[in-house]
């Protein structure tokens, strides 16, 4: 939602949109890499009988 409103407001300013996209992507990546061990265990536990 935030990127969509920025796209309307700063449509011609790609620098602001790129920064917003990077910051909104950084949080899920940090969470994924923090809990990567648990994601792998969950995937592998479901695949082995």
N, C-alpha and C positions, 0 to 999 in steps of 0.2 A: 504494500500500500504506500509506503513512504517513497519508494522509487517512482511509483506512478505519479504521485503528486509533484515530485521533483522534476519529472520529465515534462510535466505541464508548465511548471514555473521556470525551469532552466533548460528548455528544449534545445537551445542553440549552444549552451555551455557544456561541452562534453567533459570538461575537467571535473565539474561538480557531480555529474552523473557517474563518472568512473569511480570517484572517491566514495560515493554513497554505495555503489554496487560492491566495491571491495570491502567496505566496513560491514555491510549486511551479510557478506559471504564469510567473513572472518570468524564470526561467532559460531556458526555450525561446524566449521572446520576445527576449531579449538575443541569443541565438545566431542567431535568424532575422534580426533587423535588422542584426547584424554581417556576416552572409554573404548579405544580400539580393541584392547584385550578382551573386554566383555562382549563386544560385537562378534569377534572371531569365535569365542567359546560358544556363543549362542548359535551361530551358523553351523559350526562343526558338530555340536551336540544333536542338532536336528537331522544331520545327514548320516550319522553312524548308527547302525542297528545293533 
